[in-house]
């Protein structure tokens, strides 16, 4: 009886998580073109870089894309390539590194190191 109670409560928690957006979405869930994507990305960089004022940033144009979220399915959204050369904690530039910002419904929802794989 105790084992069944644990199994039922475990399944209930997993089904609640599945309904909270852990599963993949549909292509139409990507939403409209993110109009203020540059401001959002620059704001994010300003909060994460050690010296955001000296960073050399190249922001590409958004394009519709999809990435695989492991067992959770496929995420559809707008992907924006962001190439940054920023200073590290010692004051030296790290070299150009490209990451990808993912938008859905005009909001920055995730960042990844690959245009096809979600973090």
C-alpha positions in Angstrom: 0.0 0.0 0.0 2.8 2.4 0.9 4.6 1.6 -2.4 1.5 2.4 -4.4 1.0 5.7 -2.6 4.6 6.7 -3.4 4.1 5.7 -7.1 0.9 7.6 -7.4 2.3 10.8 -5.9 5.4 10.5 -8.1 3.3 10.2 -11.2 1.2 13.2 -10.1 4.3 15.3 -9.7 5.7 14.3 -13.1 2.4 15.0 -14.9 2.3 18.4 -13.2 5.8 19.2 -14.6 4.8 18.0 -18.0 1.9 20.5 -18.0 4.2 23.3 -17.0 6.0 23.6 -20.3 8.7 21.0 -20.1 7.5 19.3 -23.2 8.2 20.6 -26.7 6.2 23.2 -28.3 4.7 23.7 -31.8 6.1 25.9 -34.5 3.3 28.4 -34.1 4.3 28.8 -30.5 7.4 30.8 -31.5 5.2 33.9 -31.8 5.9 37.0 -33.8 9.3 38.4 -34.9 11.1 39.7 -31.7 11.1 43.4 -32.5 13.4 44.4 -29.6 15.8 41.5 -29.7 18.9 43.6 -29.8 18.0 45.6 -26.7 17.1 42.4 -24.8 20.4 40.7 -25.7 22.5 43.8 -24.9 20.7 44.1 -21.5 21.4 40.4 -20.8 25.1 40.9 -21.7 25.3 44.0 -19.5 24.3 41.8 -16.5 26.5 38.8 -17.2 29.9 40.2 -18.5 32.6 41.4 -16.2 33.3 44.6 -18.3 30.3 45.0 -20.7 31.4 48.4 -21.9 34.6 47.1 -23.5 32.9 44.0 -25.1 32.9 43.7 -28.9 29.4 42.4 -29.8 28.0 41.3 -33.1 24.3 40.4 -33.1 22.8 38.6 -36.1 19.2 38.6 -37.4 16.6 36.3 -35.9 15.5 33.3 -37.9 12.9 30.7 -37.1 14.6 27.6 -35.8 14.2 24.5 -33.7 16.4 22.7 -31.2 16.1 19.3 -29.5 15.5 19.3 -25.8 16.5 15.7 -25.1 13.5 13.5 -24.1 11.3 16.6 -23.7 10.8 17.1 -27.5 11.6 19.9 -29.9 11.6 23.6 -29.0 10.5 26.0 -31.8 11.5 29.7 -31.6 13.5 32.5 -33.0 17.2 32.0 -32.9 19.7 34.9 -32.9 23.5 34.3 -33.2 25.5 36.5 -30.8 29.2 36.8 -31.2 31.1 38.4 -28.3 34.7 39.2 -27.5 34.8 40.3 -23.9 37.4 40.8 -21.2 37.8 38.2 -18.5 38.6 38.8 -14.8 42.2 39.5 -15.6 41.4 42.2 -18.2 42.4 40.2 -21.2 40.1 39.6 -24.2 38.8 36.0 -24.4 38.4 35.8 -28.2 35.3 35.8 -30.3 32.7 33.2 -29.0 29.3 32.6 -30.5 26.3 31.7 -28.6 22.6 31.6 -29.6 19.7 33.4 -28.0 16.3 31.7 -28.3 13.2 33.8 -28.3 9.5 32.8 -28.0 6.6 35.2 -27.9 9.1 38.1 -27.9 10.9 36.9 -24.7 14.4 35.6 -24.3 13.8 32.0 -23.1 17.1 30.3 -23.4 20.7 30.6 -24.5 22.8 27.8 -26.0 26.2 27.1 -27.6 24.7 25.5 -30.7 22.0 26.5 -33.1 20.4 23.1 -33.0 20.8 21.9 -29.4 19.0 23.5 -26.5 20.7 23.9 -23.1 
